[in-house]
């Protein structure tokens, strides 16, 4: 296992952090494509359209071309929401990480460094309109450094930060397709709260967004536990 340490983001990390973020999002495109192909309506489309064209025209070539066009369209559909999310993030909170995450109290952005290179990242911000809640964002670890406990260490860092800052809850949202992330959060004590479709494109491909929450004990409860005080 390669030694690593977690530290706050610096401006000279920007290029590597943005590359890591984009690569992490693009990793989900093949999984999304496979998910779309398994949908019943997709199977009907892939079988029905070419077959209909063949029956009407008698041409297997036309049917084959139609199949290839449909697959290309589905591939584009699987890529589009992730690309859109990357572009949106690069124009909002990730456009100036220092200003967004380190310019105000109650927020932070960490990177994980191993052998002089950034191999992981995560940010936290006060939840919009719910200032007692801290939102976890952009948890990502480079593929070659996974399985070393880095993601868990980042989440623990966020939870400790939330305690120190007096937050009552840590919340996050993630895609249903991010199975490893969902399993990690549940293993660490997060609870599912709800699921929804964050846009029409996600509804179209039947991939809901899942919400999680981690409840932090109040300061009084923590002190009572530390002193062994009970009912």
N, C-alpha and C positions, 0 to 999 in steps of 0.2 A: 504494500500500500504506500502510495506516494504521500509524504507529509503535506499538509495544507493548513492555511490559516485564513480566518475571516476578518476582513477589515472594511472600513468605510470606502465608498467610491471616491476616486480621484478623477480629475478631468483627463489625465493621460490614459485612463481606462476606456474612454468613450468608444473608440473604434472597435476594440475587442468585445466590449459589452453589446454593442449594436449587432455585431456579427453573430455573437452567441445567441442573442435574442431571435434574430431572423432565422438562423439555422434551426433553433429549437422549434419554432413555429412551423417551418417547412417540413420538419420530420413527420408531422401529422397528415400530410397530404396523401401518402400511400394508404394509410389506415382509413382515411376518409373515403378514398376511391373504392377500396374493398367493401366498406360499409354500404356505400351507394349501390354497388353491384349486387349486393345481397338483398336489397329491398324488393319486395314482391312487385311493386309497380315498375321497377327498373327491369326486372326479368320479363314482364309482360311487354314492355317497350322494346327491349332488345330482340325478343322473339317475334312479336306481332308486326312491327313495322317492316322488317326485311321479308317476312313471309307474305304479307299483304302485297308488297311490291312485286314479289316473284309471281304470285297468283295473277296479278293484273298485267304484268309485262312478260312473264315467262323467262325473264333474264336473271340468272344466278349472279352475274356480274353486278347488276344494279342492286341486288339484294346485299351482296358483299360490301359494295361501296357504302350503302346505307348503314350497315352495321359498323363500319369503320368510322363514319361520320358521327354516329351516335356515341361510340366509345370516346372519340375525341371530345365531344361536347360534355360527356360525363367527367372526363379527366379535368377539363376546364372548370366544371362546376365544383369539383373536389378541391381545386386549388384556390378558387376565387375568395371564399370567406377568410382563409388564412392570410392570403395576400392583402386583403382589405384590412384585416386587423393589424398587420405589420405596418401598413401605410398610416393608418389612423394613429397608432401608438407613436410612430416616429414624428408625427405632427402635433402630438399632445404632450403627455407626460414624459415621453422619452426624448423629446426635442431638446430639452435642457434639463438633464438629470440633476445637476447641482442645484439649480434654482427650484425645481419641483420637489425634490426629496430631501435636500440638505439645507435649503434656505429658510425653513420654518421649523419651529419646535414641534415635536410630536410626529415627525416623519423621518425616514432614513432610507438609505440604499447601501447594501453591502455587496461586496464581491468576495469570491473565494480565490485565493492565489496558491498555486502549486508550481514549484520549480520556476518561479518568476513569471508565470503566465496566469491570466484570469481564466478560471475553469468553471465558475459558477456565479450566480447573481440572484438578488431578490430585493424588492423594495416594499416599503410600507407607507401608507398615507392614511390620515383620518378619513373615515367614510363620509361621503357626501351627505349632508343633512343629518348625520348621526355621529356627532363628534365624540361620543363615548365609545365608539367602535373604531378599531384599527383594521384597515383593509390590506391584505397581503397580495402583492402583485409580482408578476414576472419571475416566478421561481424557475430557475433553469440551471442545469448542470451539463457540461460537455459530455458527450456519449462515452468517451474513453475514460472518464473519471467517475462514472456511475457505479453504484454498488459499494461505495466506500463510506457511506453514511454522511455524505456532504449535504444532501437535501435535508436530512433530519437535523443536522447541525444548524443549517440556515433557519429552519422553522423554529427550532429551540431559541435561536438568537432573537427572532421576531417576537416570540412569546415572552421572553424575558424583557425585551424592550417595552412591550405593551404593559407588563406589570410595573416596570419602573416609571412609566409615563402615566400610570393611573387609569388605563383603559379597562373597560369591563368585559369586552369581547374582542376577539380577532375573527374577522370574516374574510371569505374569499369566494370566488366563483371559478369554475373550470369546466372544460368540455367533458361530456360523458365518455368520449373516446379516449381521454387521457387516463387509462385504467391504472397505471402505476401511480400517478399523482393522487387519484381518488383513494387508492389503497393506503398510500402513505399518510394522507390526512386523517383517515379513519383510525389507522393504527396509532396515531399520535394524540387521539382524543377529540378530534373534530367530529361534529355531528352534521349529517345532512339536514338542511332546512327546507329546501324547495328546489324545483327545477322548472325551467322555462325555456322558450325559444327566444334568443336575444335579437333575432332578425328574421325576416321572411326567408332568407336563403338557408338559414339553419333549420327552419321549419320544413322547407322543401326537401332537404336531405335527411330529415328526421334525426337531427343530432341536438338534443337539449343541452343547455348549460345547467350545471348543478351548483347549488349554493351550500357552503359549509360554515359552521360557526364553532368557535372554541370559547367556552365560558371561563373567564378568569375569576378567581375568588376575590371578594372585596378585601380591602386592607385590614378591616377588623377581623374578618374570618381567617385571613392568613396569620395574623398575630395570635389569634386564639389557638390555631392549630400548632403554631410554633411553641406556645406555652403549655400545650397539652390541655387546654381548657375545653370542656365539653358540657353538654346539658346534664 
